Amino acid sequence: MTKSPLVAYFSMEIGLDPLMPTYSGGLGVLAGDTVRSAADLEVPMVAVTLIHRRGHFYQRLDAHGWQTEEPVAWPVNDFLEALDPRVTVEVEGRTVYVRAWKYTVRGVTGAAVPVYLLDTDLVDNSPWDRTITDVLYGGDAHYRLCQEVVLGYGGLCMLRALGCGDIPRFHLNEGHAALLVLALLEEKLAARAEPEELPADVIESVRDQCVFTTHTPVPAGHDQFPADLARRVLGTRRCGWLEACGQNDTLNMTKLALRGARFINGVAMKHGQVSHTLFPEYPIHSITNGVHAVTWTSSPFQALYDRHLPDWRRDQLSLRYAVGIPDEELWTAHMEAKRALADFVNRETNAGFDRDVLTIGFARRATGYKRATLILSDLERLKRIAGQTGGIQIVFAGKAHPNDQEGKEMIRQIHDIRDRLKGTIPVAYLSNYDMTLARLLCSGVDVWLNTPLPPMEASGTSGMKAAMNGVPSLSILDGWWIEGHLEDLTGWTIGEKIDACLEPSSGMDQCHADALYTKLEQKVLPMFYGDRAKYIDVMRHTIALNGAFFNAQRMMGQYRRNAYRLAGQSIDGG
Ligand SMILES: *Cc1c(COP(=O)(O)O)cnc(C)c1O
């Protein structure tokens, strides 16, 4: 390494390559986009994660939509470079050996960000310990805590063994990496005369180094472990330090990270505010997520931007100049992306998609609060709306977590409704949602649908990927859409500016479904079929206003200026 890094980015999952199953969804994709934009902007960064030799899971759906999960087998050697150092971590009093593999992310100027993927599959380890870094979000709480020991302690040890130098900033992406706070404390204590004490100035100096990004807007979403489990895995000495950090009862990873970080942020304006009400004793900033422009833009739109916005790969502010892209060229590129999706859908599912029909896309983790079935809650009304104009077709995708019965049931219901709508509204459910599919879907539909139960969507990023491709959103006012929404310009809000459905008395799902149908009926379909020039204008503004802002380059610039900034030293704003 030529330059010692400014920041080490720790994340349980990172989406690096669509063929490497080292991510499960939004959090990992965001981590990948963060690293890619750091490389583009030449931010001196290294990243640390686990290798996940068996991935999250491969989703299989039977004809009725029942999900089963299979481990993913992938050839680690084809993607990663093996590194020599071996470090050890202590887990339940045992010594566990850890190695690392390297993946290099290259930015637009050729600058590199190395990503170290930690791996315990070594012959020196017991058979069980060899599996610690196998499955992302698999196993029980005990397995997860062991993984988090490897990430926090193993990650820091590995960076030291690799000679990464003094790293002034550590960025904890979500609470999974919070044991890094303890590892840093221990490192500082080891240099002290009385290493069994934990003086306040040591905690303060760790806080000076740490940046924490929280991603969850509800208390139940935060990673936590029972006290006896923590004691068993970490040992009494480390639990003593946890107590000194205010962790008396359960080990709450979010609270540990909050205690250990100087700069804390949520991932959209509203999420920062919601997090502050959950944890009023901490100042919580907002840095809204963004997506990596080149990664999420379809080939036809890449070519379009190359012609009209020649700097866009280096400088995403230039997406603002999309206002100058002519109608015909924008529509031609869109029809090409739409064709690619329709062909894929028809080959995979035989749904009979027609690229002249308004296509609605919905793809995200299949879990209750995302409410995938909201648009299917009144089929007669949906059929009437579709029948009044040129029709509707809907494409879905998304995996349910293996233990999420409600999510699995939602997928099954969509399959059931698909069969009932046959001949009137083509519906397709694509299996095994991943980064490749996400790009195909976000670029190939006409409108991107987002119906979370507020305030559950911390940010959401798939709507930003759609925006990169000129695809407007039809969305509940939550997460990033509160900032991204300009009615009839970047898409449409479900309901009005003040969400009347939030009144406690109204059945919220039905109220939102009603508002969704009204918007489709009165705005989206009439414009799509009746005023194509206006629809194209919406697409153009979606790129110019939202593409130019909700990208990872802007996000990384904000982390640099606000979170990574070093006292007394100016860092170029980027
Ligand atoms: C972008 C992405 C997500 C996150 O989308 P949300 O809108 O935040 O739910 C999840 N999974 C995959 C595969 C993605 O590419």
The ligand as an SDF file (V2000), in Angstrom:
LIG
                    3D

 15 15  0  0  0  0  0  0  0  0999 V2000
  -30.9160   -2.1040   -4.1460 C   0  0  0  0  0  0  0  0  0  0  0  0
  -31.1880   -3.4500   -3.6460 C   0  0  0  0  0  0  0  0  0  0  0  0
  -31.9280   -3.6280   -2.4710 C   0  0  0  0  0  0  0  0  0  0  0  0
  -32.4430   -2.4820   -1.6390 C   0  0  0  0  0  0  0  0  0  0  0  0
  -33.6180   -1.9350   -2.1730 O   0  0  0  0  0  0  0  0  0  0  0  0
  -34.6280   -1.1380   -1.2230 P   0  0  0  0  0  0  0  0  0  0  0  0
  -35.3730   -0.2360   -2.1210 O   0  0  0  0  0  0  0  0  0  0  0  0
  -33.7890   -0.3640   -0.2680 O   0  0  0  0  0  0  0  0  0  0  0  0
  -35.4880   -2.1280   -0.5580 O   0  0  0  0  0  0  0  0  0  0  0  0
  -32.1740   -4.9170   -2.0450 C   0  0  0  0  0  0  0  0  0  0  0  0
  -31.7270   -5.9810   -2.7440 N   0  0  0  0  0  0  0  0  0  0  0  0
  -31.0300   -5.8410   -3.8830 C   0  0  0  0  0  0  0  0  0  0  0  0
  -30.5690   -7.0570   -4.6020 C   0  0  0  0  0  0  0  0  0  0  0  0
  -30.7390   -4.5750   -4.3760 C   0  0  0  0  0  0  0  0  0  0  0  0
  -30.0220   -4.4480   -5.5110 O   0  0  0  0  0  0  0  0  0  0  0  0
  1  2  1  0
  2  3  1  0
  2 14  2  0
  3  4  1  0
  3 10  2  0
  4  5  1  0
  5  6  1  0
  6  7  2  0
  6  8  1  0
  6  9  1  0
 10 11  1  0
 11 12  2  0
 12 13  1  0
 12 14  1  0
 14 15  1  0
M  END
$$$$
